[in-house]
Amino acid sequence: MTNPGWGGAPGEGTPPQPRCVRHPDRPTGLSCTRCGRPACPDCLRPASVGQHCVDCVAEGNRHTATVRTVAGAPVRTGVPAPIVTYVLMGINVVVFLVTALQAKSVMDNGRGFVNQFTGTAVFDSTLFGRWVLSPVDVATGDWMRLLGSGFLHFGLLHLAVNMFALYILGRDTEVILGRARYVAVYLISLLGGSASVMAFEVAGFTAGASGAIFGIMGAQAVILLKLRRSPAPIIAVIAINVIISLTLPGISFFGHLGGLVAGAAATAALLYAPQWFGAGQNRDRAVRIGWIGLGVVAVVTAGLIGLRVAQLRSEYGL
C-alpha cells in the first residue's frame, strides 16, 4: 500500500510561530496587551489588564510622576534603608576605636593634660588631639577641628548615648529629607554647634556628635510643622535634653544650642524657602530654591565662625 500524502510533507502549510521581539530565538504564543507585540514570559510583567512587555512598562514609568516627600525626596518602595545614618554611625565608631587604641583606653580615650611650659594640650590619642574643638587652635588656622570634633567622643558611654540618639532620630529624618539634603543638614548642624562653642566657650575642649544630633531634632520639629502635625513630642525631647545640658557638668550647652538652631534654620530654608519665593508647583524650581536656602544658612554659619576667628586672633595676638 502507498501513502497518498494528504496535505504534503509534515509541517508544510503551518504558519511559523511568532518570536519574542527582544529574543528572536524564542518562539512564543504570548503578546503584550498594550502594544500587541509578541513577547516571551521573561519579557512580560503582570498588569491590571493582561500583561505588558518590559518596554511598555518602562515607557509607562517615564510618564508617571514620582511620589515625593514634603522635602522633595523620592519615596522609595518597600522599607527604605537609612544608609547615610548608618554610615555616620560607622564613621563615629571607627574614629572612637582609633582614639581608644591610641590612648589604650576605652573609657578614657580623651585623656590629656596641658603642658605647663608650652601651654598646649597633649592627648594620649594623637587623633583626638588633632580634632578636638579648641577655639584658640581653630583661630590659628586648624580648621579641621570644626568638623572633626563632631566625630570624637569622650569615652564609650558618650559614644553609645549619641549613637543611640542618632539611630532613633536620624532614620526618619533621612527618609523625609532625602540622603543628600540630610547630609547637608547634618553637617550644617555640626558647624552650627562648633560656631556656638567658638563664640561662647573659648576655654576648654569640646567633642561629640550631639551638636549635629540636636540639629536633627530641630529638623524634625520643622518637618512636623510643615506637615501640619504637632511638634510637641520632639519639642518635649529637646526641652529635656536642654535641661540635662544645663544641669549636668561637662556638657556643652552652647554646642547643643548652636546645632539646634542651625539644623532648624537649614531645614526651614529647605522646606519653606520655595513657598516664600513662589516656586508653586514647579518641582525643579522648588528644589533649586531649597538648595539655595541651605547654602545661605551654611554661608551664614561659616561667616559667624570667620568673624569669631578674627576676634580671637585680635584678642590673643595670633
Secondary structure per residue as TSV (DSSP state, phi and psi in degrees):
chain	resnum	aa	ss	phi	psi
A	1	M	-	360.0	153.4
A	2	T	-	-119.8	152.4
A	3	N	-	-85.6	122.8
A	4	P	-	-69.7	-15.5
A	5	G	-	74.9	44.0
A	6	W	T	-61.3	127.3
A	7	G	T	83.3	0.4
A	8	G	S	83.7	-165.1
A	9	A	S	-68.7	154.1
A	10	P	T	-57.1	134.4
A	11	G	T	92.6	-18.0
A	12	E	T	-72.6	133.4
A	13	G	T	89.9	-6.1
A	14	T	-	-88.7	123.3
A	15	P	-	-65.4	142.8
A	16	P	-	-66.2	145.3
A	17	Q	-	-74.7	139.3
A	18	P	-	-59.3	155.2
A	19	R	B	-119.1	150.4
A	20	C	-	-58.9	134.6
A	21	V	S	-67.2	-24.9
A	22	R	S	-95.8	-20.1
A	23	H	-	-133.1	83.4
A	24	P	T	-59.2	-17.5
A	25	D	T	-86.1	2.7
A	26	R	-	-114.9	107.3
A	27	P	B	-66.7	145.2
A	28	T	-	-152.6	146.4
A	29	G	S	-102.7	6.8
A	30	L	-	-100.4	160.3
A	31	S	B	-152.1	161.3
A	32	C	-	-77.3	130.4
A	33	T	T	-75.6	-5.7
A	34	R	T	-97.1	-51.2
A	35	C	T	-103.2	-14.9
A	36	G	-	82.8	-1.7
A	37	R	-	-76.3	145.8
A	38	P	B	-66.6	143.4
A	39	A	-	-151.9	144.4
A	40	C	-	-79.6	166.4
A	41	P	G	-56.7	-33.3
A	42	D	G	-67.7	-20.5
A	43	C	G	-103.8	9.5
A	44	L	E	-113.9	145.2
A	45	R	E	-127.4	141.1
A	46	P	E	-60.5	140.4
A	47	A	-	-129.9	171.2
A	48	S	S	-61.1	-32.3
A	49	V	S	-127.7	112.2
A	50	G	S	70.9	-139.2
A	51	Q	E	-146.0	142.5
A	52	H	E	-110.4	147.2
A	53	C	E	-74.1	162.4
A	54	V	H	-63.4	-29.5
A	55	D	H	-67.2	-41.5
A	56	C	H	-69.3	-36.1
A	57	V	H	-62.6	-45.1
A	58	A	H	-63.9	-40.3
A	59	E	H	-65.1	-40.1
A	60	G	H	-65.1	-38.6
A	61	N	H	-65.2	-32.4
A	62	R	H	-66.3	-27.9
A	63	H	T	-100.4	7.0
A	64	T	S	-100.2	125.7
A	65	A	-	-64.8	136.1
A	66	T	-	-74.3	130.6
A	67	V	-	-73.7	130.1
A	68	R	B	-127.5	158.3
A	69	T	-	-79.6	177.9
A	70	V	T	-62.5	-22.5
A	71	A	T	-92.2	-2.3
A	72	G	S	94.3	3.0
A	73	A	-	-78.6	139.8
A	74	P	B	-66.1	139.0
A	75	V	-	-80.8	120.8
A	76	R	-	-89.1	143.6
A	77	T	S	-72.4	155.6
A	78	G	S	72.5	-156.9
A	79	V	S	-93.3	110.2
A	80	P	-	-67.0	138.9
A	81	A	-	-91.6	121.6
A	82	P	-	-76.7	71.4
A	83	I	H	-60.9	-42.4
A	84	V	H	-63.3	-41.6
A	85	T	H	-59.8	-44.3
A	86	Y	H	-65.6	-38.1
A	87	V	H	-65.0	-43.8
A	88	L	H	-61.6	-42.6
A	89	M	H	-61.5	-42.6
A	90	G	H	-62.6	-41.6
A	91	I	H	-62.1	-44.2
A	92	N	H	-60.3	-42.8
A	93	V	H	-65.9	-44.4
A	94	V	H	-62.2	-45.1
A	95	V	H	-61.4	-40.7
A	96	F	H	-62.6	-43.5
A	97	L	H	-61.9	-38.8
A	98	V	H	-62.8	-46.3
A	99	T	H	-66.8	-36.2
A	100	A	H	-66.6	-40.0
A	101	L	H	-66.7	-41.3
A	102	Q	H	-67.0	-38.9
A	103	A	H	-85.6	-10.4
A	104	K	T	57.4	38.2
A	105	S	-	-157.6	130.7
A	106	V	S	-84.2	-36.1
A	107	M	S	-89.8	-17.5
A	108	D	-	-134.2	49.6
A	109	N	T	-72.3	-15.5
A	110	G	T	-99.6	21.7
A	111	R	-	-68.2	136.7
A	112	G	E	-164.5	179.4
A	113	F	E	-150.6	162.3
A	114	V	E	-98.2	123.0
A	115	N	-	-68.1	117.2
A	116	Q	T	-68.7	-17.8
A	117	F	T	-88.5	-41.0
A	118	T	T	-98.2	-19.4
A	119	G	-	76.1	8.4
A	120	T	-	-99.0	153.6
A	121	A	E	-86.1	139.6
A	122	V	E	-121.8	123.2
A	123	F	E	-109.8	148.8
A	124	D	S	-65.0	-30.6
A	125	S	S	-97.0	121.5
A	126	T	H	-61.7	-43.8
A	127	L	H	-63.8	-40.6
A	128	F	H	-61.7	-42.4
A	129	G	H	-65.3	-30.7
A	130	R	H	-80.3	-28.9
A	131	W	H	-106.5	-20.5
A	132	V	S	-59.5	141.5
A	133	L	B	-77.1	114.1
A	134	S	-	-128.7	106.6
A	135	P	H	-52.0	-39.5
A	136	V	H	-66.4	-39.1
A	137	D	H	-67.0	-37.0
A	138	V	H	-63.0	-39.2
A	139	A	H	-63.7	-23.9
A	140	T	T	-84.3	-0.5
A	141	G	T	110.5	6.8
A	142	D	-	-87.1	71.2
A	143	W	T	-68.8	-25.4
A	144	M	H	-59.1	-25.7
A	145	R	H	-63.1	-27.6
A	146	L	H	-62.0	-38.4
A	147	L	H	-98.6	-42.4
A	148	G	H	-59.5	-34.8
A	149	S	G	-62.1	-25.2
A	150	G	G	-73.6	-5.4
A	151	F	G	-114.9	7.0
A	152	L	-	-100.7	153.4
A	153	H	-	-144.1	142.5
A	154	F	S	-86.3	88.1
A	155	G	H	90.0	165.4
A	156	L	H	-66.3	-39.4
A	157	L	H	-63.7	-43.1
A	158	H	H	-58.3	-45.0
A	159	L	H	-63.3	-47.1
A	160	A	H	-61.8	-43.8
A	161	V	H	-63.2	-46.0
A	162	N	H	-68.3	-39.2
A	163	M	H	-69.9	-34.1
A	164	F	H	-65.0	-43.7
A	165	A	H	-63.8	-41.7
A	166	L	H	-64.5	-39.1
A	167	Y	H	-63.6	-42.9
A	168	I	H	-72.0	-45.5
A	169	L	H	-86.8	-33.9
A	170	G	H	-73.3	-32.9
A	171	R	H	-62.1	-52.7
A	172	D	H	-66.1	-38.6
A	173	T	H	-63.8	-40.2
A	174	E	H	-63.8	-41.8
A	175	V	H	-63.1	-40.1
A	176	I	H	-76.0	-45.2
A	177	L	H	-77.4	-27.7
A	178	G	-	90.5	155.5
A	179	R	H	-63.3	-47.7
A	180	A	H	-65.1	-45.2
A	181	R	H	-65.9	-36.6
A	182	Y	H	-63.0	-44.6
A	183	V	H	-60.5	-43.1
A	184	A	H	-62.3	-46.1
A	185	V	H	-64.1	-39.7
A	186	Y	H	-61.6	-48.1
A	187	L	H	-69.3	-37.7
A	188	I	H	-64.2	-39.8
A	189	S	H	-63.0	-41.3
A	190	L	H	-61.9	-45.2
A	191	L	H	-66.2	-35.3
A	192	G	H	-62.7	-41.0
A	193	G	H	-63.0	-42.1
A	194	S	H	-65.2	-39.0
A	195	A	H	-62.4	-41.2
A	196	S	H	-66.6	-40.3
A	197	V	H	-63.5	-42.2
A	198	M	H	-58.5	-34.3
A	199	A	H	-83.3	-36.4
A	200	F	H	-121.9	-10.0
A	201	E	-	-133.3	65.7
A	202	V	-	-66.7	-40.9
A	203	A	S	-80.0	150.1
A	204	G	S	89.3	-176.5
A	205	F	-	-128.3	138.9
A	206	T	B	-126.2	140.6
A	207	A	-	-155.3	157.3
A	208	G	-	130.0	154.9
A	209	A	S	-86.3	1.7
A	210	S	H	-65.7	-29.9
A	211	G	H	-61.1	-45.6
A	212	A	H	-66.7	-37.1
A	213	I	H	-66.5	-39.1
A	214	F	H	-61.4	-35.6
A	215	G	H	-62.5	-38.1
A	216	I	H	-66.0	-36.2
A	217	M	H	-61.1	-46.5
A	218	G	H	-60.7	-38.6
A	219	A	H	-62.7	-42.1
A	220	Q	H	-64.0	-39.3
A	221	A	H	-61.0	-43.4
A	222	V	H	-66.8	-40.5
A	223	I	H	-60.6	-44.4
A	224	L	H	-63.2	-39.4
A	225	L	H	-63.2	-41.6
A	226	K	H	-64.1	-36.0
A	227	L	T	-81.2	-0.5
A	228	R	T	60.3	41.4
A	229	R	-	-115.8	159.5
A	230	S	-	-70.0	125.3
A	231	P	-	-86.1	8.7
A	232	A	H	-54.7	-43.7
A	233	P	H	-60.3	-47.4
A	234	I	H	-71.8	-31.6
A	235	I	H	-65.3	-37.6
A	236	A	H	-63.2	-41.6
A	237	V	H	-63.1	-42.7
A	238	I	H	-61.7	-44.9
A	239	A	H	-61.3	-42.8
A	240	I	H	-62.0	-43.5
A	241	N	H	-70.0	-32.1
A	242	V	H	-65.4	-42.6
A	243	I	H	-61.7	-42.7
A	244	I	H	-61.7	-42.1
A	245	S	H	-62.5	-33.6
A	246	L	H	-82.1	-28.6
A	247	T	H	-97.3	-31.8
A	248	L	S	-88.7	136.0
A	249	P	T	-72.2	154.2
A	250	G	T	81.2	7.2
A	251	I	-	-107.5	134.3
A	252	S	-	-82.4	95.4
A	253	F	H	-62.8	-44.6
A	254	F	H	-70.1	-30.7
A	255	G	H	-63.0	-42.0
A	256	H	H	-66.5	-45.5
A	257	L	H	-63.0	-42.8
A	258	G	H	-63.6	-41.1
A	259	G	H	-64.5	-40.9
A	260	L	H	-60.2	-49.1
A	261	V	H	-64.4	-44.8
A	262	A	H	-65.0	-42.6
A	263	G	H	-65.0	-41.9
A	264	A	H	-66.3	-41.9
A	265	A	H	-65.2	-41.9
A	266	A	H	-64.0	-43.1
A	267	T	H	-69.7	-38.1
A	268	A	H	-62.0	-42.2
A	269	A	H	-63.0	-38.1
A	270	L	H	-68.9	-42.2
A	271	L	H	-89.8	-32.9
A	272	Y	H	-103.8	-24.3
A	273	A	H	-57.8	-43.2
A	274	P	H	-58.7	-36.9
A	275	Q	H	-69.6	-42.5
A	276	W	H	-63.6	-33.9
A	277	F	T	-100.6	17.0
A	278	G	T	67.3	40.6
A	279	A	-	-69.4	-25.8
A	280	G	T	60.6	-134.0
A	281	Q	T	-91.6	5.1
A	282	N	-	-77.8	98.3
A	283	R	H	-62.5	-43.7
A	284	D	H	-62.6	-42.6
A	285	R	H	-67.2	-37.8
A	286	A	H	-63.8	-42.4
A	287	V	H	-63.6	-43.1
A	288	R	H	-63.0	-43.9
A	289	I	H	-66.5	-37.6
A	290	G	H	-61.0	-43.5
A	291	W	H	-67.4	-37.0
A	292	I	H	-62.5	-40.9
A	293	G	H	-60.9	-43.2
A	294	L	H	-60.0	-42.5
A	295	G	H	-62.3	-38.8
A	296	V	H	-63.2	-44.2
A	297	V	H	-63.1	-40.2
A	298	A	H	-64.3	-41.9
A	299	V	H	-65.3	-42.2
A	300	V	H	-61.9	-43.6
A	301	T	H	-61.6	-46.7
A	302	A	H	-63.8	-36.4
A	303	G	H	-64.3	-40.1
A	304	L	H	-63.5	-38.5
A	305	I	H	-64.7	-45.1
A	306	G	H	-61.2	-40.5
A	307	L	H	-63.0	-42.6
A	308	R	H	-68.0	-36.6
A	309	V	H	-61.5	-42.9
A	310	A	H	-61.5	-40.7
A	311	Q	H	-64.8	-44.4
A	312	L	H	-64.7	-38.8
A	313	R	H	-63.1	-37.0
A	314	S	H	-70.5	-42.0
A	315	E	H	-66.7	-40.8
A	316	Y	H	-98.1	0.0
A	317	G	T	63.9	39.1
A	318	L	-	-84.8	360.0
